Every structure is written in C-alpha cells, then in structure tokens.
Amino acid sequence: MTGRRGGRPLVPAYLSTGGVARPSRSHLERLSVLTAAGPPAPAELPAAGLALLDVLAGGSLTVVEAAALLRLPVSAVRVLAADLIDRGLLLSRAPIPAADRFDPDLLKRVADGLRALKH
C-alpha cells in the first residue's frame, strides 16, 4: 500500500481485494460512513483489510476518505469494506442526505429583522 517515489503503489489495487472486482453489497456509496464494529481482526485477514480497520480505529470515515488515506481507488475500498461488513468487522450507514434548499425569502426576512433589532 505504500507508494514509490513516483506515486504508483507497489501493489496493484486489484490485488488488494484478492482479485474481487465488485463489492458484495451494492448499497455502499462513496459517502457511506464506515465504522469499526469492535471485534478483533482475525489472523487470516488480508493486509489491505487490516489497513482499512487500522484507519477506522480512530473513528468513522466515509468510503472516499478511507480510500484517500489508504491510497487506493474508491472501488477497491468498497470491495474491502463489503467483505469486512460481511465478516461483522465493520458497520456502514447510508450517507447523510443533502439538506433541503433554504428559502431565500425567509433568510431575507431574518436579516431584515436582525437589522431592525440593531437600530
């Protein structure tokens, strides 16, 4: 997982996933939040899976954040995360939905009210 000076990883991403190309869970998105579930990692876990658990030891991260820290493609981290979820080592939750659009008229009225209080 550590890179060379040129920036290319020593191990190709498809080898990090054991040659698996698609995650077993299709609901994992780029912004899905991953959290370590708590049980200790088994000894037979691949190095990339251990690295993902290590990155998540400090708290929760999105799939894309974990990919950036591991210097792996998002698709590879989705495969790794799905495998760890299947083993009960990770928990995932859907991305936080985007907030509803604000009402510009309401904001204008609040700003006018604050100006009126100031004077």
ABEGO torsion letter per residue (X at the ends): XBBBAAGBBABBAAAAAGGBABBABAABBAABBBBBAGBBBBAABBAAAAAAAAAAAAEBBBAAAAAAAAGBBAAAAAAAAAAAAAAGABBBBBBBBBBBBBBAAAAAAAAAAAAAAAX
